Amino acid sequence: MTATVAEILEIMENLAPACLAQQWDNVGLQVGDARWPVSVVRVALDATREVVQEAADGGGGLLITHHPLIFRPLKRIDLQSQQGALIARALAAKVAVFAAHTNLDAAVGGVNDILARRLGLEALAPLSAEGVEGCAAEAPGSGLGRVGRLAQPVELAALAADIRRRLGLAAVKICGDPRLMVERVAVCSGSGSGLMKDFFASGAQVYISGDLHYHDAMDAAAAGRGLIDVGHFASEFLVVETLARELRRRMAAVGICAEVRACAIEKDPFRLIF
């Protein structure tokens, strides 16, 4: 029996309940019809021109992204604009576009848990539960960011080098005394500047995230803490393959027949020049 968009979105709701999303966010079905048939589910970080084109050319019916294609309210759909052209291409090919953003960040087993475990952290707890309290009964342990412990204390410089290796990066940025001993670590996938106050309240010696600001670094240095900025893309892209694998498992468990593919064409828009 052919799967539908609605059936797969029900699985996504169990994975990352919409009530976990921040109020300012826009998650859920962005483009398309929940009744459309699905033979292939594609998972990506962003609905870029290349990603949408691949989904449209290959068919299949559903593109699941982390970052929303439609984030701010639309006043018009101008087919000459990049966003308008993407919407038109998806609709013409009958590819539904669905976003799981801050709800997937906050969910148990979501982006932050994946990042924290990739970095070797144990005894994880949410860094912030702000904005998800109303969903706590349905999803205990959810929240933005994570705080946890390393298996053993390590100097900040050595930790940064280990993280660079674990994430396959050419470089990371650090702030703080390279000899700072670190045992308790806070992380936030994506842009973590908004959780700096939670980092300071957590008792963690270092905060690992992306898009950290100059004044964040100044504040952390003044407090004798450390920061490691791994970049926005690197802190989130690792969810793509993991989410695709979990979708395959859950779909098979309930007898939903559709292929799930992790998008392999995305790249960090930033490049390092040495």
The 8 nearest C-alpha neighbors of each residue, nearest first, counted from 0:
[[1, 2, 256, 255, 254, 3, 257, 36],
 [2, 0, 36, 3, 256, 37, 38, 257],
 [1, 3, 37, 36, 255, 256, 0, 257],
 [4, 2, 36, 37, 5, 6, 35, 34],
 [3, 5, 33, 7, 6, 35, 34, 37],
 [6, 4, 33, 8, 3, 7, 9, 34],
 [7, 5, 9, 3, 8, 4, 2, 10],
 [6, 8, 10, 9, 4, 5, 11, 3],
 [7, 9, 11, 5, 10, 6, 12, 4],
 [10, 8, 12, 6, 7, 11, 5, 13],
 [9, 11, 13, 7, 8, 12, 14, 6],
 [12, 10, 8, 14, 13, 9, 15, 7],
 [13, 11, 16, 9, 15, 10, 14, 8],
 [12, 14, 10, 11, 15, 16, 9, 8],
 [13, 15, 11, 12, 10, 16, 106, 103],
 [14, 16, 103, 12, 106, 102, 13, 11],
 [17, 15, 12, 18, 19, 13, 102, 14],
 [18, 16, 19, 20, 102, 15, 12, 26],
 [17, 19, 16, 20, 134, 131, 102, 133],
 [20, 18, 102, 131, 17, 16, 134, 105],
 [21, 19, 102, 101, 18, 17, 24, 22],
 [20, 22, 24, 23, 130, 101, 19, 102],
 [23, 21, 24, 20, 130, 25, 19, 18],
 [24, 22, 21, 25, 20, 70, 71, 101],
 [23, 25, 21, 22, 26, 20, 70, 101],
 [26, 24, 70, 67, 23, 27, 69, 71],
 [27, 25, 98, 99, 100, 24, 67, 28],
 [26, 28, 98, 97, 29, 99, 25, 17],
 [27, 29, 97, 30, 96, 98, 26, 31],
 [30, 28, 97, 96, 27, 69, 98, 31],
 [31, 29, 96, 95, 28, 86, 97, 32],
 [32, 30, 95, 90, 96, 94, 33, 93],
 [31, 33, 34, 35, 95, 30, 4, 28],
 [32, 34, 5, 4, 35, 31, 3, 95],
 [33, 35, 32, 3, 4, 5, 36, 31],
 [36, 34, 3, 33, 32, 4, 37, 60],
 [37, 35, 3, 2, 4, 60, 1, 34],
 [38, 36, 60, 3, 2, 59, 39, 4],
 [37, 39, 59, 257, 258, 60, 36, 2],
 [40, 38, 59, 258, 257, 37, 259, 60],
 [41, 39, 259, 61, 62, 258, 260, 59],
 [40, 42, 62, 260, 259, 261, 63, 61],
 [43, 41, 63, 261, 262, 64, 239, 62],
 [44, 42, 64, 262, 45, 239, 63, 261],
 [43, 45, 65, 64, 66, 236, 239, 46],
 [46, 44, 66, 47, 64, 43, 65, 67],
 [45, 47, 50, 51, 68, 64, 48, 44],
 [48, 46, 50, 49, 45, 51, 85, 68],
 [47, 49, 51, 50, 52, 85, 46, 81],
 [50, 48, 52, 47, 51, 53, 264, 46],
 [49, 51, 47, 53, 52, 48, 46, 54],
 [52, 50, 54, 48, 53, 49, 46, 55],
 [51, 53, 55, 49, 54, 50, 56, 48],
 [54, 52, 50, 56, 51, 55, 57, 49],
 [55, 53, 51, 57, 52, 56, 58, 50],
 [54, 56, 52, 58, 92, 53, 57, 51],
 [57, 55, 53, 54, 58, 52, 92, 51],
 [56, 58, 54, 55, 53, 59, 52, 39],
 [59, 57, 55, 56, 54, 60, 92, 94],
 [58, 60, 39, 38, 37, 61, 40, 57],
 [59, 61, 94, 37, 95, 58, 93, 36],
 [62, 60, 95, 40, 94, 96, 59, 37],
 [61, 63, 41, 96, 40, 42, 95, 97],
 [64, 62, 42, 97, 98, 96, 41, 43],
 [65, 63, 43, 98, 44, 45, 66, 42],
 [64, 66, 44, 100, 99, 98, 45, 67],
 [65, 67, 45, 100, 64, 44, 98, 68],
 [68, 66, 98, 69, 70, 65, 26, 25],
 [67, 69, 46, 70, 66, 29, 45, 98],
 [70, 68, 67, 71, 29, 25, 72, 73],
 [69, 71, 67, 25, 68, 72, 24, 26],
 [70, 72, 69, 73, 25, 24, 23, 68],
 [73, 71, 74, 70, 69, 25, 75, 76],
 [72, 74, 75, 71, 76, 69, 70, 83],
 [75, 73, 72, 76, 77, 71, 83, 69],
 [74, 76, 73, 77, 83, 72, 78, 80],
 [77, 75, 83, 78, 73, 74, 82, 80],
 [76, 78, 83, 79, 80, 75, 84, 82],
 [77, 79, 83, 84, 80, 76, 87, 81],
 [78, 80, 77, 84, 81, 83, 82, 76],
 [81, 79, 83, 78, 77, 82, 84, 76],
 [80, 82, 84, 83, 85, 79, 78, 48],
 [83, 81, 85, 84, 80, 86, 68, 78],
 [82, 84, 78, 77, 76, 80, 86, 85],
 [83, 85, 78, 87, 81, 82, 86, 80],
 [86, 84, 88, 82, 87, 83, 89, 81],
 [87, 85, 83, 89, 84, 88, 90, 82],
 [86, 88, 84, 90, 85, 89, 91, 83],
 [89, 87, 85, 91, 90, 86, 84, 92],
 [90, 88, 94, 86, 92, 87, 91, 93],
 [91, 89, 93, 87, 92, 88, 94, 86],
 [90, 92, 88, 89, 93, 87, 94, 55],
 [91, 93, 55, 89, 90, 94, 88, 58],
 [94, 92, 90, 91, 89, 60, 95, 31],
 [95, 93, 60, 89, 61, 92, 90, 55],
 [94, 96, 31, 61, 30, 60, 62, 93],
 [97, 95, 62, 30, 29, 63, 61, 28],
 [96, 98, 28, 63, 27, 29, 64, 62],
 [99, 97, 64, 67, 26, 27, 65, 63],
 [100, 98, 65, 103, 26, 102, 27, 64],
 [99, 101, 65, 103, 102, 66, 98, 26],
 [102, 100, 104, 20, 103, 105, 21, 99],
 [101, 103, 20, 19, 105, 100, 104, 15],
 [104, 102, 15, 106, 109, 100, 101, 105],
 [105, 103, 101, 110, 102, 109, 111, 106],
 [104, 106, 142, 143, 102, 141, 103, 101],
 [107, 105, 109, 141, 103, 15, 104, 102],
 [106, 108, 141, 109, 140, 105, 112, 138],
 [107, 109, 112, 106, 113, 110, 111, 14],
 [110, 108, 106, 103, 107, 112, 104, 111],
 [109, 111, 104, 113, 112, 238, 114, 103],
 [110, 112, 114, 113, 188, 104, 144, 109],
 [111, 113, 115, 108, 114, 109, 110, 116],
 [112, 114, 110, 116, 111, 115, 117, 109],
 [115, 113, 111, 117, 112, 116, 110, 118],
 [116, 114, 112, 118, 117, 120, 113, 111],
 [115, 117, 119, 118, 113, 120, 114, 112],
 [116, 118, 114, 115, 119, 113, 165, 120],
 [119, 117, 115, 116, 120, 162, 114, 165],
 [120, 118, 116, 117, 149, 115, 121, 150],
 [121, 119, 149, 148, 116, 147, 115, 118],
 [120, 122, 148, 147, 123, 149, 119, 150],
 [123, 121, 147, 148, 124, 120, 146, 149],
 [122, 124, 147, 121, 146, 145, 125, 120],
 [123, 125, 146, 145, 126, 147, 140, 122],
 [126, 124, 145, 142, 127, 144, 143, 146],
 [125, 127, 145, 144, 146, 143, 197, 124],
 [128, 126, 143, 125, 129, 142, 144, 197],
 [127, 129, 142, 131, 143, 130, 132, 125],
 [130, 128, 127, 131, 132, 142, 143, 21],
 [129, 131, 21, 132, 128, 22, 19, 20],
 [132, 130, 19, 134, 133, 129, 128, 135],
 [131, 133, 135, 134, 130, 128, 129, 136],
 [134, 132, 131, 135, 136, 18, 130, 19],
 [133, 135, 132, 131, 137, 136, 18, 19],
 [134, 136, 138, 139, 132, 137, 133, 131],
 [137, 135, 134, 138, 139, 133, 132, 140],
 [138, 136, 135, 134, 139, 16, 133, 18],
 [137, 139, 135, 136, 141, 134, 140, 107],
 [140, 138, 135, 141, 136, 137, 107, 134],
 [139, 141, 138, 107, 125, 142, 124, 135],
 [142, 140, 106, 107, 105, 139, 138, 125],
 [141, 143, 105, 128, 125, 127, 131, 144],
 [142, 144, 105, 127, 126, 125, 128, 104],
 [145, 143, 187, 126, 186, 111, 125, 127],
 [146, 144, 125, 126, 186, 124, 185, 123],
 [145, 147, 185, 126, 124, 123, 184, 125],
 [148, 146, 123, 122, 121, 120, 184, 183],
 [149, 147, 183, 121, 120, 182, 184, 122],
 [148, 150, 120, 151, 182, 121, 152, 119],
 [149, 151, 148, 152, 121, 120, 119, 182],
 [150, 152, 149, 182, 153, 148, 181, 183],
 [153, 151, 182, 181, 180, 149, 154, 150],
 [152, 154, 181, 180, 158, 155, 151, 157],
 [155, 153, 180, 178, 179, 157, 156, 181],
 [154, 156, 177, 158, 179, 157, 178, 159],
 [157, 155, 177, 159, 158, 154, 160, 178],
 [158, 156, 160, 154, 159, 155, 161, 153],
 [157, 159, 155, 161, 160, 156, 162, 154],
 [158, 160, 162, 156, 157, 161, 155, 163],
 [161, 159, 157, 163, 158, 162, 156, 164],
 [160, 162, 158, 164, 159, 163, 165, 157],
 [163, 161, 165, 159, 164, 160, 166, 158],
 [162, 164, 168, 160, 166, 161, 165, 167],
 [163, 165, 167, 161, 162, 166, 160, 168],
 [166, 164, 162, 167, 163, 161, 118, 117],
 [167, 165, 163, 164, 168, 162, 233, 117],
 [166, 168, 164, 165, 163, 169, 162, 233],
 [169, 167, 163, 170, 166, 164, 171, 233],
 [168, 170, 167, 163, 171, 271, 164, 166],
 [171, 169, 168, 163, 172, 229, 271, 160],
 [172, 170, 229, 228, 163, 173, 227, 159],
 [173, 171, 228, 227, 229, 170, 174, 226],
 [174, 172, 227, 226, 228, 171, 175, 225],
 [173, 175, 226, 225, 216, 227, 220, 172],
 [176, 174, 225, 220, 224, 177, 226, 173],
 [175, 177, 179, 178, 174, 225, 155, 223],
 [176, 178, 156, 155, 179, 175, 154, 157],
 [179, 177, 154, 176, 155, 180, 156, 175],
 [180, 178, 176, 154, 155, 177, 181, 175],
 [181, 179, 154, 153, 178, 155, 152, 182],
 [182, 180, 152, 153, 204, 154, 183, 155],
 [181, 183, 152, 149, 148, 184, 151, 153],
 [182, 184, 148, 203, 147, 204, 181, 149],
 [183, 185, 203, 205, 147, 146, 148, 206],
 [186, 184, 146, 206, 145, 203, 207, 205],
 [187, 185, 207, 145, 144, 206, 208, 146],
 [188, 186, 144, 208, 191, 111, 145, 189],
 [187, 189, 234, 111, 208, 235, 190, 110],
 [190, 188, 231, 209, 234, 235, 191, 187],
 [189, 191, 210, 209, 192, 231, 188, 208],
 [192, 190, 187, 208, 193, 194, 209, 189],
 [191, 193, 211, 194, 195, 190, 212, 210],
 [192, 194, 191, 195, 190, 196, 197, 211],
 [193, 195, 197, 196, 192, 191, 198, 127],
 [194, 196, 198, 197, 192, 193, 199, 191],
 [197, 195, 199, 198, 194, 200, 193, 201],
 [198, 196, 200, 194, 195, 199, 201, 126],
 [197, 199, 195, 201, 196, 200, 194, 185],
 [198, 200, 196, 197, 201, 202, 195, 203],
 [201, 199, 197, 198, 202, 196, 203, 195],
 [202, 200, 198, 203, 199, 197, 126, 146],
 [201, 203, 200, 199, 204, 198, 183, 184],
 [204, 202, 183, 184, 201, 205, 185, 198],
 [203, 205, 224, 181, 183, 184, 225, 202],
 [206, 204, 225, 184, 226, 203, 224, 185],
 [205, 207, 185, 226, 186, 184, 227, 225],
 [208, 206, 186, 227, 228, 226, 185, 187],
 [207, 209, 187, 228, 191, 188, 186, 229],
 [210, 208, 230, 231, 190, 228, 189, 229],
 [211, 209, 190, 231, 230, 212, 191, 192],
 [210, 212, 192, 209, 191, 228, 215, 190],
 [213, 211, 215, 214, 210, 216, 192, 217],
 [214, 212, 216, 215, 217, 211, 218, 210],
 [213, 215, 217, 216, 212, 218, 219, 211],
 [216, 214, 212, 218, 213, 217, 219, 211],
 [217, 215, 219, 213, 214, 218, 174, 220],
 [216, 218, 214, 220, 215, 219, 221, 213],
 [219, 217, 221, 215, 216, 220, 214, 222],
 [218, 220, 224, 216, 222, 221, 217, 225],
 [221, 219, 223, 175, 217, 222, 218, 224],
 [220, 222, 218, 219, 223, 217, 224, 216],
 [223, 221, 219, 220, 224, 218, 199, 217],
 [222, 224, 220, 221, 219, 175, 225, 176],
 [225, 223, 219, 204, 222, 220, 205, 175],
 [224, 226, 205, 175, 174, 219, 204, 206],
 [227, 225, 206, 174, 205, 173, 207, 228],
 [226, 228, 173, 207, 172, 206, 229, 174],
 [227, 229, 209, 172, 208, 230, 207, 171],
 [230, 228, 171, 209, 208, 227, 233, 234],
 [231, 229, 209, 228, 233, 232, 210, 234],
 [230, 232, 209, 189, 234, 233, 210, 190],
 [233, 231, 235, 234, 267, 236, 230, 189],
 [234, 232, 235, 236, 230, 231, 229, 166],
 [233, 235, 188, 231, 232, 189, 236, 230],
 [236, 234, 237, 232, 233, 188, 238, 189],
 [237, 235, 238, 233, 232, 239, 44, 234],
 [236, 238, 235, 239, 240, 241, 234, 233],
 [239, 237, 241, 236, 110, 242, 240, 235],
 [240, 238, 242, 237, 241, 43, 236, 261],
 [239, 241, 243, 261, 242, 238, 244, 237],
 [242, 240, 244, 238, 243, 239, 245, 237],
 [243, 241, 245, 239, 244, 240, 238, 246],
 [244, 242, 240, 246, 241, 245, 261, 259],
 [243, 245, 241, 247, 242, 246, 240, 248],
 [246, 244, 242, 248, 247, 243, 249, 241],
 [247, 245, 243, 249, 248, 244, 250, 242],
 [248, 246, 244, 250, 245, 249, 251, 259],
 [247, 249, 245, 251, 246, 250, 252, 244],
 [250, 248, 252, 246, 251, 247, 245, 253],
 [249, 251, 255, 247, 252, 253, 248, 246],
 [250, 252, 254, 248, 249, 253, 255, 247],
 [251, 253, 249, 250, 254, 248, 255, 247],
 [254, 252, 250, 251, 255, 249, 248, 256],
 [253, 255, 251, 252, 250, 256, 249, 0],
 [256, 254, 250, 253, 251, 2, 257, 252],
 [255, 257, 254, 2, 1, 258, 251, 250],
 [258, 256, 38, 39, 255, 259, 2, 37],
 [257, 259, 39, 40, 38, 260, 256, 247],
 [260, 258, 40, 39, 41, 243, 247, 257],
 [261, 259, 41, 40, 262, 42, 243, 258],
 [262, 260, 42, 240, 243, 41, 239, 263],
 [261, 263, 43, 42, 264, 260, 41, 265],
 [264, 262, 265, 261, 43, 266, 260, 240],
 [265, 263, 262, 266, 50, 49, 43, 53],
 [266, 264, 263, 262, 267, 50, 44, 43],
 [265, 267, 268, 264, 232, 269, 263, 236],
 [266, 268, 269, 232, 265, 270, 233, 231],
 [269, 267, 266, 270, 232, 265, 231, 271],
 [270, 268, 267, 271, 266, 232, 230, 231],
 [271, 269, 272, 268, 267, 266, 169, 273],
 [270, 272, 273, 269, 169, 170, 268, 168],
 [271, 273, 270, 269, 169, 170, 268, 171],
 [272, 271, 270, 169, 170, 269, 171, 168]]
